[in-house]
Amino acid sequence: MIKGKLTGGDVTFNILNYLLFGIFTIICVFPFYYIFINTISSNELVTKGRILFMPVGVHINNYIHAFKIKGLPNAAFVSILRTAIGTAVVIIASSFPGYALSKTEFWHRKFWYRFVIATMYFSAGIIPVYITYKNLGLINNFWVYILPGMVSPFNLILCKTYIESIPASLEESAEIDGAGYLTKYFKIILPLAKPIIATIAIFSAVHHWNSFMDTVLYTSKSRLFTLQYILYLFQNEVNALAEIMRSDPTAGQNMDPSTMLTPTAVRFTVTMITVLPILMVYPFFQKYILKGIMIGAVKG
């Protein structure tokens, strides 16, 4: 066969390959597209389930109402601050211990590594955890979002395994020049571990941005409410309002049914507001994730 010339089988394979991945891409993208067109379409048609492929009666009232929610700016600030600080803390708390455990000279390295892994299989339960947090002063404290989840055994294992794949000769060269562990960590390990760090960063950011139950369980002060919790409360209020309107035939007679809030429209809008920031961040980290996961999972 002449180099560069495709056979009939190659052409057929390429066509089927593109077709298969094209269908798979549509399957992945369509749910987000479906949610978006339902947030900007007539709420009356959305409630009846008539919006499937194209928006009808386009408007942005759902987003206007959503951004008028009381306490939303502060909640958005808390969520952004939590995601930024939490992700940075997780990166340090995963990569540095992972680097330490990768060193054979670390005191009782195997014991501490197995001790960390053992924590993956045991959980104290909600009540003991709540009591512990209360004794530590974390209830109604912003740091309840950050400190409990700063060390993840899974992330630590990924970092340790990835760092072990970095050639030891690089650190040996730095040691000859007088570099200590901290210098080697910040100037050699961190720059070379970008794939696994990006992987952990996106996992942590998604977790912190979408986290919801810790606000329900451990906070009662409105200044600590996260964006997801505020939107949840708003969604419940809309459900209550819709119930009142169904019981009162005169309510809402002067309102345009196409833009009048409904529980279904609110659910779609809340979902889009919650998902959109992560969708915008993910593409910047995606190129590192596959490499980081594969290297961190195969070795060690």
LINLINSUL-V666172 format. One record per pair of residues at least 12 apart in sequence whose C-alpha atoms are under 8 Angstrom apart, sorted by sequence separation. I is the first residue (numbers start at 1). J is the second residue. If there is no record, write none. Layout:
[[I & J] [I & J]]
This chain:
[[101 & 113] [38 & 51] [171 & 184] [216 & 229] [37 & 51] [41 & 55] [42 & 56] [212 & 226] [215 & 229] [40 & 55] [41 & 56] [42 & 57] [37 & 53] [41 & 57] [42 & 58] [212 & 228] [37 & 54] [38 & 55] [40 & 57] [41 & 58] [42 & 59] [171 & 188] [211 & 228] [212 & 229] [34 & 52] [37 & 55] [40 & 58] [41 & 59] [170 & 188] [210 & 228] [34 & 53] [40 & 59] [209 & 228] [40 & 60] [242 & 262] [39 & 60] [40 & 61] [242 & 263] [40 & 62] [39 & 62] [238 & 261] [239 & 262] [39 & 63] [238 & 262] [239 & 263] [238 & 263] [163 & 189] [166 & 192] [235 & 263] [238 & 266] [163 & 193] [162 & 193] [235 & 266] [235 & 267] [120 & 153] [119 & 153] [120 & 154] [162 & 196] [235 & 270] [117 & 153] [116 & 153] [159 & 196] [158 & 196] [159 & 197] [231 & 270] [155 & 200] [228 & 274] [94 & 150] [89 & 146] [93 & 150] [94 & 151] [93 & 151] [94 & 152] [98 & 156] [102 & 160] [86 & 145] [90 & 149] [97 & 156] [98 & 157] [101 & 160] [102 & 161] [86 & 146] [90 & 150] [98 & 158] [99 & 159] [85 & 146] [89 & 150] [90 & 151] [94 & 155] [95 & 156] [98 & 159] [99 & 160] [102 & 163] [90 & 152] [94 & 156] [98 & 160] [102 & 164] [82 & 145] [97 & 160] [98 & 161] [145 & 208] [82 & 146] [86 & 150] [95 & 159] [99 & 163] [210 & 274] [94 & 159] [95 & 160] [98 & 163] [145 & 214] [209 & 278] [144 & 214] [206 & 278] [144 & 218] [140 & 218] [141 & 219] [139 & 218] [140 & 219] [138 & 218] [139 & 219] [140 & 220] [202 & 282] [140 & 221] [142 & 224] [141 & 224] [202 & 285] [140 & 224] [99 & 185] [199 & 285] [198 & 285] [130 & 218] [96 & 185] [199 & 288] [99 & 189] [198 & 288] [199 & 289] [198 & 289] [196 & 288] [195 & 288] [196 & 289] [199 & 292] [194 & 288] [195 & 289] [198 & 292] [199 & 293] [95 & 190] [196 & 291] [197 & 292] [195 & 291] [196 & 292] [195 & 292] [196 & 293] [196 & 296] [95 & 197] [91 & 197] [91 & 200] [90 & 200] [91 & 201] [90 & 201] [88 & 201] [87 & 201] [90 & 204] [87 & 204] [86 & 204] [87 & 205] [86 & 205] [83 & 204] [84 & 205] [87 & 208] [83 & 205] [86 & 208] [83 & 208] [82 & 208] [83 & 209] [82 & 209] [79 & 208] [80 & 209] [79 & 209] [162 & 292] [165 & 295] [162 & 295] [161 & 295] [162 & 296] [165 & 299] [158 & 293] [161 & 296] [160 & 296] [161 & 297] [164 & 300] [159 & 296] [162 & 299] [158 & 296] [161 & 299] [157 & 296] [158 & 297] [161 & 300] [78 & 224] [78 & 225] [79 & 226] [75 & 223] [78 & 226] [79 & 227] [74 & 223] [75 & 224] [78 & 227] [75 & 225] [76 & 226] [71 & 222] [75 & 226] [76 & 227] [75 & 227] [72 & 227] [75 & 230] [72 & 230] [71 & 230] [69 & 234] [62 & 259] [61 & 259] [62 & 261] [59 & 259] [66 & 266] [57 & 258] [62 & 265] [66 & 269] [62 & 266] [66 & 270] [63 & 269] [62 & 269] [44 & 257] [45 & 258] [43 & 257] [44 & 258] [42 & 257] [43 & 258] [44 & 259] [47 & 262] [42 & 258] [43 & 259] [44 & 260] [41 & 258] [42 & 259] [43 & 260] [47 & 264] [43 & 261] [46 & 264] [47 & 265] [43 & 262] [46 & 265] [43 & 265] [39 & 265] [38 & 265] [39 & 266] [39 & 268] [38 & 268] [39 & 269] [36 & 268] [35 & 268] [36 & 269] [39 & 272] [35 & 269] [35 & 271] [36 & 272] [35 & 272] [32 & 272]]
